[in-house]
Amino acid sequence: MKKTTKFIAVIALITLMFTGCSEVKDSIDSIKCLDELLKYYDYEGDLTCSEQISELQSLRNACPDTDEDGSIQELIDLTLAYCED
């Protein structure tokens, strides 16, 4: 009986550890995506309009959870509408 209890306790502990790590990793990934997105607001870099759009589309594809509200797509649309090389 004690072996079974210890085994269940170890399995529960391992499960809790990996579940917590997964949530932390997801949070870190979201922060990285948001940080990358902020670079494109008021962008004054050397990329052409086409390059900016390509970068934003790549970001949107890499960070689908970050774009739940459509903010990356909105920025792509604004870049398409107003960006001039």
Backbone as a ProteinNet text record, in pm:
[ID]
protein_1_A
[PRIMARY]
MKKTTKFIAVIALITLMFTGCSEVKDSIDSIKCLDELLKYYDYEGDLTCSEQISELQSLRNACPDTDEDGSIQELIDLTLAYCED
[TERTIARY]
81.9	0	86.6	196.6	283.1	350.7	386.5	449.6	353	227.5	126.7	107	102.9	86.5	205.6	325.6	445.6	446.4	407.8	405.2	307.2	189.1	87.9	137.9	202.8	256.8	364.3	451.7	557.6	496.2	399.2	332.7	263	196.8	128.4	228.3	339.8	442.8	502.1	532.4	587.3	486.6	360.9	256.5	246.2	248.2	240.6	361.3	478.7	599.7	591.2	551.2	546.6	432.7	321.5	210.6	251.5	316.3	362.8	466	556.5	659.2	596.6	495.8	428.7	363.1	298.2	233	335.4	447.1	552.7	610.1	634.6	687.3	590	461.1	360.8	361.4	375.8	380.3	503.5	616.3	740.4	728	671.3	652.8	561	455.4	363.1	431.7	513.8	586.3	683.3	751.8	844	768.6	652.4	572.3	526.4	480.5	436.8	552	667.7	786.1	822.5	816.4	846	742.3	617.4	510.7	529.1	571.6	589.9	695.5	787.5	890.2	831	713	654.8	560.5	525.6	447	544.1	508.8	596.7	731.8	729.1	851.3	923.1	1050.5	1132.4	1262	1255.5	1375.2	1405	1490.4	1538.2	1463.1	1361.1	1288.5	1196	1183	1085	945.5	844.3	706.9	681.8	727.9	709.2	778.2	896.9	970.2	898.9	845.2	770.5	649.5	576.4	456.7	494.2	601.6	647.8	685.5	756.1	794.2	670.8	573.5	451.1	370.8	365.5	294.5	364.1	494.9	570.4	543	539.1	509.6	368.6	272.7	134.7	127.6	199.6	198.3	270.3	375.9	453.1	384.2	297.1	234.6	82.3	16.9	-128.5	-204.2	-153.9	-223.4	-215.6	-109.1	-91.4	-186.2	-225	-308.7	-456.4	-499.9	-641	-732.4	-684.5	-766.7	-746.7	-661	-639.6	-546.2	-470.2	-383.4	-272.1	-217.9	-112.1	-171.1	-286.5	-350.6	-387.2	-432.1	-464.6	-339.9	-228	-103.4	-60.2	-81.1	-51.9	-139.9	-268.3	-360.6	-321.9	-284.1	-241.7	-113.9	-22.4	102.3	72.6	-16	-53.5	-117.2	-199.3	-272.7	-185.2	-91.2	-21.7	128.1	186.2	330.8	370.3	469.3	521.9	672.6	726.9	872.3	938.8
-118.8	0	125.5	124.6	241.3	266.3	159.4	174.1	239.4	199.9	256.7	404.3	440.6	580.2	663.5	610.3	682.5	699.1	593.7	599	706.1	708.8	808.6	949.3	965.4	1096.2	1142.1	1052.9	1087.5	1125.8	1049.4	1079.6	1215.5	1243	1371.3	1486.2	1468.8	1572.4	1599.2	1493.3	1508.5	1580.1	1541.5	1605.3	1754.4	1789.6	1930.5	2008.6	1947.8	2016.3	2047	1949.1	1970.2	2061.3	2056.8	2146.3	2290.2	2315.1	2450	2499.2	2413.3	2452	2488.9	2417.2	2443.7	2581.5	2615.2	2745.6	2858.1	2837.6	2938.5	2957.1	2847.2	2855.8	2930.2	2902.3	2971.6	3121	3156.3	3298	3367.5	3300.7	3357.6	3374.8	3275.2	3284.1	3401	3421.1	3531.8	3666.5	3676.7	3801.7	3829.7	3726.7	3743.9	3790.2	3732.3	3772	3917	3955	4093.3	4190.8	4153.7	4237.6	4256.1	4147.8	4155	4241.9	4230	4309	4458.2	4493.8	4634.8	4703.4	4626.3	4684.1	4745.9	4698.8	4743.6	4862.6	4899	5019.8	5137.1	5237.5	5352.4	5307.3	5211.5	5154.9	5257.5	5277.4	5369.4	5302.2	5173.7	5097.8	5101.2	5010.5	5006.2	4907.5	4842.1	4744.3	4814.5	4755.9	4807.1	4768	4821.4	4787.6	4637.4	4581.1	4437	4354.3	4396.9	4325	4336.5	4455.1	4472.7	4380.8	4376.7	4292.4	4146	4105.6	3967.1	3933	4023.2	4001.5	3991.3	4078	4075.8	3948.1	3903.3	3778.8	3659.8	3660.4	3554.2	3557.1	3677.7	3692.3	3642.2	3677.7	3633	3480.5	3417.5	3271.3	3205.5	3269.8	3213.9	3234.3	3333.7	3370.7	3377.4	3268.9	3277.3	3313.7	3273.4	3306.4	3455.8	3519.3	3662.3	3743.2	3688.5	3762.7	3726.1	3682.3	3647.1	3766.3	3886.6	4005.6	4067.8	4007.7	4057.5	4176	4204.1	4322.5	4312.9	4194.2	4179.2	4196.1	4137.6	4152.9	4299	4367.9	4510.2	4590.3	4558.7	4626.9	4594.1	4471.1	4433.6	4515.7	4525.4	4600.9	4749	4807.7	4948.1	4968	4873.1	4882.1	4874.1	4784.3	4774.3	4904.1	4966	5084.8	5211	5225.1	5352.7	5349.2	5234.3	5226.9	5254.1	5337.9	5368.5	5352.5	5281.7	5264.6	5389.2
0	0	0	78	84.1	-50.3	-122.3	-253.5	-351.5	-346.7	-434.8	-404.8	-279.1	-239.2	-284	-264.7	-308.4	-459.4	-530.8	-676	-724.7	-666.4	-703.6	-671.4	-556.5	-518.9	-616.8	-659.3	-754.9	-889.4	-936	-1063.2	-1055.1	-946.1	-928.8	-927.9	-860.1	-854.5	-992.4	-1066	-1201	-1291.6	-1281.7	-1362.6	-1330.8	-1204.1	-1164.6	-1215.2	-1209.8	-1255.7	-1404.9	-1484.4	-1629.1	-1669.9	-1600.1	-1630.7	-1603.8	-1493.5	-1461.1	-1559.8	-1602.5	-1699.4	-1832.5	-1872	-1998.8	-1997.1	-1886.8	-1875.4	-1874.6	-1808.1	-1805.3	-1945.4	-2016.1	-2151.9	-2242.7	-2231.8	-2312.5	-2283.2	-2156.5	-2119.2	-2176.6	-2169.1	-2223.7	-2374.8	-2443	-2587.4	-2623.3	-2546.7	-2572.5	-2553.6	-2450.7	-2426.2	-2540.5	-2588.3	-2701.7	-2825.4	-2851.2	-2966.6	-2954.8	-2838	-2817.9	-2832.2	-2781.6	-2794.5	-2941.6	-3016.4	-3160.5	-3231.9	-3194.1	-3255.7	-3229.9	-3109.2	-3073.9	-3160.6	-3215.5	-3301.5	-3428.3	-3469.1	-3595	-3579.9	-3459.7	-3440.1	-3448.8	-3526.6	-3551.3	-3604.7	-3696.8	-3752.4	-3838.4	-3812.8	-3891.2	-3935.1	-3965.4	-4000.5	-4149	-4190.7	-4327.6	-4416.4	-4365.2	-4446.2	-4544.9	-4663.5	-4759.6	-4710.8	-4775.2	-4737.6	-4752.5	-4862.8	-4886.3	-4779.2	-4739.4	-4634.7	-4500.3	-4470.9	-4346.1	-4343.1	-4453.3	-4460.9	-4446.2	-4512.1	-4501	-4357.1	-4290.3	-4150.2	-4060.5	-4084.2	-4003.4	-4027.8	-4151.8	-4180.7	-4114.6	-4114.6	-4046.5	-3896.7	-3840.5	-3697.8	-3666.8	-3752	-3731.7	-3734.2	-3827.3	-3837	-3719.5	-3669.9	-3558.6	-3424	-3415.9	-3288	-3300	-3335.5	-3353.7	-3226.4	-3110.3	-2985.4	-2955.1	-2998.7	-2975.1	-3062.8	-3176.2	-3271.2	-3261.6	-3145.7	-3128.9	-3155	-3125.3	-3145.6	-3284	-3366.2	-3501.7	-3511.3	-3406.5	-3407.1	-3510.4	-3531.2	-3630.9	-3770.2	-3795.1	-3925.2	-3949.3	-3847	-3860.4	-3899.1	-3838.6	-3871.5	-4014.6	-4057.8	-4197.1	-4291.4	-4259.8	-4344.2	-4351.4	-4237.4	-4235.9	-4316.6	-4304.2	-4380.6	-4529.5	-4568	-4709.3	-4759.4	-4676.2	-4718	-4724.2	-4630.1	-4617.8	-4643.6	-4652	-4667.6	-4812.9	-4828.8	-4962.1	-4958.3	-5057.1	-5064.7	-5118
[MASK]
+++++++++++++++++++++++++++++++++++++++++++++++++++++++++++++++++++++++++++++++++++++

